[in-house]
């Protein structure tokens, strides 16, 4: 559900970027107060996991469409909503800058659509009340599926509103809405099941990680460190191998656009659009998750390289962000 720049006006993009920046700033403040430094490695690993997971488009049967995970509920269940929002923002920024996935003008929209509603609406209002502190596989599954579906529905509706406010006449409000909501309901169901599966594995392996604790030594059937090692191995496998077998069908947003406008790629002229495209052209060293000017013979290698490099960059960025935030918290405490 990564929006391209052509779906919004620069004004809408600027407002949403300001809103997302403000939310990021507030999240940093909250993370400074609450984040246990022992959870920093988990931030990095889960960021890489979500990056790799978003590369796997799964087919929605009988639709000719596909979807991918958003990851907001998964991150929030393990990191809390504020750290989760920061990690997902890092994922989306890295995707836009280095892989040209989602527009730079639309970055603020993508952060709000995919991060805000999952982390700050669906997670506290659905997942937490359903799961509470009495973790069971049944509660985790029900909470994850419900929260993912609602978060994705709100995000999809937000996309439609943003195009409406931007005056994108190629996508009439009602027609666009009637395609966006049902297809993202189906995508949300699949993502919810996948999210529940990961959380249930972690619950069985090391339930303290779902309790909000970060002790990497305490264990269920595995220590926290072993859980991280398994997640890293799975991330490498997803990004380096499974990503090459992702569905070729358009994702839910592209499918909806084709159903309404007959195309998934709208064109917009103007200096702001050209400037954003120029920046992406310079920074994206693996555009569309492949080598520049590559042919079919090197396409799989480009996808695998994107999955592994993107995951590594995200792991480093999310981990470093968590490290510097916790370090700044220590300095403040020492000064006081």
N, C-alpha and C positions, 0 to 999 in steps of 0.2 A: 504494500500500500504506500510505497514511496511516491510522493507527488513530484512531478516535473515542474520546472519554472513556468512553463506555458499555461499551467492551470490557474495561476493567480496573477494579480497585478503586483507591481513592485510595492505599492502602498500596503496591500494586505500582507505581503511577505515581510515587509519591515515591521509592521505591528506585531505579527506573530513571532518574529525573531526577538523583538523586545520583550514580549510576554514570556517566551521560553528562556531568555537570558535572565529575566527576573526570577523565574521559577528555579533556574539552576543556581542563582546566587542564594536564594532562600534555602535550597537543599544543601548547599555547601555549609551554610550556617548551622543547620540542624544536624548534619553529619558530624561537624566539629564537636557538637554537644554529646552525641549519642554513639558514634561509631567506635567499636572496640578495634584497636589496631590489629588484633589477631585475625580480624575478618578481612583485612586488606588482600591477602592472597586469594580469598574466595571472590572478591570483587573482580580481580584480574581474570581468574579462570572462568567465571561465569560470563564475563564480557566476551571472552574469546568463544565460549560455547554458543552464546546467542548469535554472535557474528556468523559462525559456521552454520548454525541452524537456519539462519535467514537465507542462506544460499540454496537450501533444499526446497524447491517448489514442488508441492505434492498436487497431483491431479484431483480435481473435484469431479467425480463420475457424472456422466451424462450432461455435462455443461460445456465442455471445451474450455474450461478455465482451470486455474491452479491457485494455490495460496502458499504462504510460508508463515512461520511463526513470527510473532512480534516480540515475545520474550518478557514483556513487562510484568506479568503475574509471576512467572518463574523467578525473576530477579527479586521482586518485592517479597516473595515468600521466604527467600534465603537471606536477603540483605536489609530488608525494611524498605519502605517506599522512597525515602530520600536518596539513599545510596543507589537504589535500583534506578531511579530517574537519572542520576548522574552517569551511571554505567551505560544506560540505553542511549543517552545523549551522545556519549563518546562513540558508541557504535555507529550511530547515524551520521555523525560528523566525519568519521573515518571513511564510511561508505561514500559519502558525497565527495569528499576531497580526493581520495586516492583511487576510487573505483567508479566515479561518476554515476553512482546509484542514488537517485534523488537529486533534485536541483538545489543549488546554493541559495537562490532566492526563496525557495520553498523549505529550506532547512528548519526554520522555526515552526512551520506548519507540521512537518513530519515529526518533530520532537513532541509537539503537543498532541497530535493525533495518535501517535503510537506509544507515547510515554505517559503523558499526564493522565489520561482517562484510565489507563490500566493501573498506574501506581497510586494515584490519589483519589480515585473514585471507586473502581471495581474492587481493588484490593481491600481497602478499609471497610467498605460497605457490604461486600459480599464474602470474599474469601475469609477474612478474619472472623466475622460472626459465625460462619458455617463451621470452620475448623476449630475455633477457640483454642483452648490449651489441651483438649482431649484428642490428640492426634490419633486418627485411625485411617487406614487406606480408604475406607468408604467416605469419610469426611473430607479427606484431602482431594479425592477424585471429584466429589460433588462441588466442593469449593473452587477447585481449579477450573473445571468446565464452566460453571456458572459465571465466574469472574472473567474468564477469558472471553466468553461470548458477549457479555455486556460491555466490557471494555472495548472490544473490537467493533461492536455495533455503534457505540458512541464515537469512536474514531472515524468510522466510515461516514456517519452522519456529519461529522465535522468537515470531512473532505467536501461533501456536497454543499455545505453552507459556505465554505471558503470559495468554491467556484462560483456560487450564486452571487456572493458579495463582490467578487471580482468581475462580474458581468460576462462570464464565459458563455456566450449565447449558443455555442455548439452543444452545450450540455444543459438542456432545460431541466429545471429543478425536479419536477415530479418524475419525469422519465428516468433521469439519472438516479434519483432516490430509489425508485422501484427495482432497479437492477443492483445497486450497491448494497442495500441492506440484506436481501436474501442470500446473495453469494457470499457475503462476509459472515452470515450466520453459519453457513456450511463450513467455511474456512475456520471460524471460531470453534466449532465443534471438534474438528480434527486437531487444532492447536491445543484445545483444552485437554483432550485425551493424551496428547504427547506431553504436555506440561504435567499432568497428573502422574504419568508414568515415571518421569524424572524425579518428581518430588516423592513418590512412593518408594523409589529405589533409595533415595537419600534417607528417607525415614527408616527403612529397614536396615540400612547400612550404618547410619549414625544419627539417631533422632535428635541429638542435642543441636544439630545444625538448624533444624526447623524450630527449635525453641528460642532461636535468636541468640544462642550462645556461639562462641567462636573458638572454643578450646580444641585445637587440632590434635591433642593427645587423647582426649576422652573418646570413647568408642562405643558402638553397638557391636555389630559384627566386624566393623572396620574403624580404624582411627580416622580422624578428619583428614590427615595427610594422605591416607590411602584413598579416601573418597576423591580428594583433589587429583590424585594421580590417575584414577579411573576416568574422571571427567576430562582431564587433559588428553588422555589416550583416545577417548571417544571424539573429542573435538578435532584432533588431528585426522581421525578416520573420516569424520563427516566432511571436514573442509578439504582434505586431500584426495578422498576417494568418492564418497557418496555424492558430493557436489556435482560430479561429472554426469550423474544420472538424474539430475533434476528434471522435472517436467518442462517440456518446451511450450506448453500452453501459456497464454497470457495470464497474468495474475488477476485478482478480482477487480482491481481498479482499471487495468487496461481492458479487460473483458467488458466491463460496464461501459467504458468509453466507446469501444467498438460497437456495442449494441445500440448506443444512442447516436454517436457522431459518425460511425463508420470507420473510425481510425483511432488508434491509441496514441498518436503523436500529433498534437496540435502545434501550430507555428505562431510565434509572437515576435514582432519586431520592436526595436527600441534599444537605447544605449544600456539600460540596466540588464536586459536579457543578454546582450552581446558581451558585456563585461563579465557577468557571471559565467557564461559559457567559456570565455577566454581563460578565466582563472581555473576552471575545471580542466580545460584542455592542457594547462601547464602542470597542474598538480596530480592529475589522474594518470598514474603510471601503468595501471591495469584497468583501462576503461571497460565497463560492462563485464568485469571479471575475466578479462582475457588480454593477451599480449596485443600491443598496438600493431596494426597492419598485418595481423596473423592470418593464416589460411586454415582450412579445416583440419589439416594434419596436426597443427599445433594447438587447436582449440582446447582439447582435453588437458594438455599440459598447462595452458594458461589458466583454466578454471582451477586446477589443483594448486597451482602456485598462488592464485588469489586467495583460496581458502586457507592455506597455511600461513601465508604472509599477513593476510588480513587478521587472522586470529592472533598471530604473534604481536602485531601492532596494537590490537585492542587489549590484549593481555597486559602489555607494557603500559599503555596509556591509562587504563582503568586502575591498574595496580599502583602506578606512580601517583595518580590523582588521590587515591586513598591514602597513600603513604604521606604525601605532603600535607593533606588535610589533618591527619592525626598528628603529624609533627608540629603543625602550627598550633594545634590544641594544647600540646605539651608545653610549647613556649609560653602560651598565654597563662597556663597554670603556674609555671615557674615565675613569671613576672608578678603574678598576684601573691 
